[in-house]
Amino acid sequence: MSDVARVIVGVSGSLHSLTALHRAAEEARARGAVLVPVLAWTPVGGERNYRARPCPSLLRAWQQAAGARLGGALEEAFGGLPIGVPMEPMVMRGEPAEVLTALADRPGDLLVISTGRQGLVRGTAHRLLRGSVRRRCLNRARCGVLVVPPSTLHADLRALHRDGVDLRELVAA
């Protein structure tokens, strides 16, 4: 099965990752490839803290929560599974960049990632310490990488939010 084309996409459930997921589904459909949405997770507090105080029942709970988050993201993006695209969703333990680049290891693979959550304080501090997932994927990938910018809808939603518009009222109208 190693000669089957794959489009691997990092999914977190954020609006940015859902945009990348849609684009990855389009790419998979166009290439006749398998769509591999991947949600990478680490134990709460990080691997180092978990190794210091392991708790298998918590580990199982975190794994199940990650699986539910991936299922929720697929439901939000497609209302379930996208029609006409073979899919192999994966939940993998590890840092996102490391998991994605290890998985996207074939020359014919395409790794699809979003630009990420730019401008957030936590994101900024994390990027200073570790570098962005995007940058690490671009530096380490052994296949093609497609970086998907935010949808123009993201800017529209932010503008409405800044203006104090209640989106529930717009939907109800």
C-alpha positions as CSV (number, residue, x, y, z in Angstrom):
1,M,0.0,0.0,0.0
2,S,3.1,2.3,0.1
3,D,2.5,3.4,-3.5
4,V,-0.9,4.9,-2.8
5,A,-0.8,8.7,-3.0
6,R,-1.6,10.4,0.2
7,V,-2.6,14.0,1.2
8,I,-1.7,14.4,4.9
9,V,-3.2,17.3,6.8
10,G,-2.7,18.6,10.3
11,V,-6.0,19.1,12.1
12,S,-6.5,20.8,15.5
13,G,-10.2,21.9,15.2
14,S,-9.3,25.6,14.8
15,L,-10.8,27.6,11.9
16,H,-7.4,27.7,10.3
17,S,-7.0,23.9,10.4
18,L,-10.6,23.4,9.0
19,T,-9.6,25.6,6.1
20,A,-6.5,23.5,5.5
21,L,-8.7,20.3,5.8
22,H,-11.0,21.5,3.1
23,R,-8.1,22.3,0.8
24,A,-6.5,19.0,1.5
25,A,-9.8,17.2,0.6
26,E,-9.8,19.1,-2.7
27,E,-6.2,18.1,-3.3
28,A,-6.9,14.5,-2.5
29,R,-9.9,14.4,-4.8
30,A,-7.9,16.0,-7.7
31,R,-5.0,13.6,-7.2
32,G,-7.0,10.5,-6.6
33,A,-5.2,10.2,-3.2
34,V,-6.1,9.1,0.2
35,L,-6.9,12.0,2.6
36,V,-5.1,11.5,6.0
37,P,-6.3,14.0,8.6
38,V,-4.0,13.9,11.6
39,L,-4.6,15.2,15.0
40,A,-1.4,15.2,17.1
41,W,-1.7,15.5,20.8
42,T,0.6,15.4,23.9
43,P,-0.3,14.8,27.5
44,V,-1.5,17.8,29.5
45,G,1.5,19.4,31.0
46,G,3.8,17.9,28.3
47,E,5.6,14.6,27.9
48,R,8.3,15.4,30.5
49,N,5.7,15.9,33.2
50,Y,3.8,12.8,32.2
51,R,7.0,10.7,32.4
52,A,7.6,12.1,35.9
53,R,4.1,11.1,37.1
54,P,2.6,8.6,34.7
55,C,-1.1,7.8,34.9
56,P,-2.4,5.3,32.3
57,S,-6.1,6.1,32.9
58,L,-5.5,9.8,32.2
59,L,-3.4,8.9,29.1
60,R,-6.4,6.9,27.8
61,A,-8.8,9.7,28.5
62,W,-6.5,12.2,26.7
63,Q,-6.3,9.8,23.7
64,Q,-10.1,9.5,23.6
65,A,-10.5,13.2,23.9
66,A,-8.1,13.7,21.0
67,G,-10.1,11.2,18.9
68,A,-13.3,13.0,19.7
69,R,-11.7,16.3,18.7
70,L,-10.7,14.9,15.4
71,G,-14.2,13.5,14.9
72,G,-15.7,16.8,15.8
73,A,-13.4,18.6,13.3
74,L,-14.4,16.2,10.5
75,E,-18.1,16.7,11.4
76,E,-17.7,20.5,11.4
77,A,-15.8,20.6,8.2
78,F,-17.8,18.1,6.2
79,G,-20.9,17.1,8.2
80,G,-19.2,13.8,8.5
81,L,-16.9,12.1,6.0
82,P,-16.3,13.8,2.6
83,I,-18.0,12.0,-0.2
84,G,-15.8,10.6,-2.9
85,V,-12.5,10.9,-1.0
86,P,-11.0,7.8,0.7
87,M,-10.0,8.8,4.2
88,E,-7.7,7.4,6.9
89,P,-8.1,9.7,10.0
90,M,-5.3,9.3,12.5
91,V,-4.8,10.4,16.1
92,M,-1.1,10.4,17.1
93,R,0.7,11.2,20.2
94,G,3.5,13.8,19.8
95,E,4.3,17.3,18.8
96,P,2.4,18.3,15.6
97,A,5.5,19.1,13.4
98,E,7.3,16.0,14.4
99,V,4.2,13.7,13.9
100,L,3.3,15.3,10.6
101,T,6.8,15.2,9.1
102,A,7.4,11.6,10.3
103,L,4.1,10.5,8.7
104,A,4.6,12.4,5.4
105,D,7.7,10.4,4.6
106,R,7.1,9.3,0.9
107,P,8.2,11.5,-2.0
108,G,4.6,11.3,-3.5
109,D,3.0,12.5,-0.3
110,L,1.6,16.0,0.0
111,L,1.6,17.6,3.5
112,V,-1.0,20.3,3.9
113,I,-0.8,22.7,6.9
114,S,-2.4,25.9,7.8
115,T,-0.6,29.2,8.5
116,G,-1.6,28.7,12.1
117,R,-2.8,31.0,14.9
118,Q,-0.7,34.0,14.3
119,G,-0.8,36.9,16.7
120,L,-1.9,35.0,19.8
121,V,0.2,35.6,22.9
122,R,0.5,31.9,23.7
123,G,1.3,31.2,20.1
124,T,4.0,33.9,20.0
125,A,5.7,32.7,23.2
126,H,5.6,29.1,21.9
127,R,7.0,30.0,18.5
128,L,9.9,31.9,20.2
129,L,10.8,28.8,22.2
130,R,10.1,26.1,19.7
131,G,9.5,27.7,16.3
132,S,6.2,27.5,14.5
133,V,4.7,24.2,13.3
134,R,4.6,25.6,9.8
135,R,8.3,26.5,9.8
136,R,9.4,23.2,11.3
137,C,7.3,21.3,8.8
138,L,8.8,23.3,5.9
139,N,12.3,22.6,7.2
140,R,11.9,18.9,7.9
141,A,9.4,17.6,5.3
142,R,10.6,15.0,2.8
143,C,7.7,15.6,0.5
144,G,5.8,18.6,-1.0
145,V,4.2,21.0,1.6
146,L,1.2,23.2,0.8
147,V,0.7,26.0,3.3
148,V,-2.9,27.2,3.3
149,P,-3.6,30.8,4.3
150,P,-6.7,31.7,6.3
151,S,-9.9,31.9,4.5
152,T,-11.1,35.4,3.7
153,L,-14.1,34.5,5.9
154,H,-11.8,34.6,8.9
155,A,-11.2,38.4,8.4
156,D,-14.9,39.0,7.9
157,L,-15.7,37.1,11.1
158,R,-13.1,39.1,13.0
159,A,-14.5,42.4,11.7
160,L,-18.0,41.5,12.7
161,H,-16.8,40.5,16.1
162,R,-14.8,43.8,16.5
163,D,-18.0,45.7,15.5
164,G,-20.0,43.9,18.3
165,V,-22.2,42.0,15.9
166,D,-23.9,38.9,17.4
167,L,-23.5,36.2,14.8
168,R,-26.5,34.3,16.3
169,E,-28.7,37.2,15.4
170,L,-27.5,37.2,11.8
171,V,-28.1,33.5,11.5
172,A,-31.6,33.8,13.0
173,A,-32.5,36.7,10.6
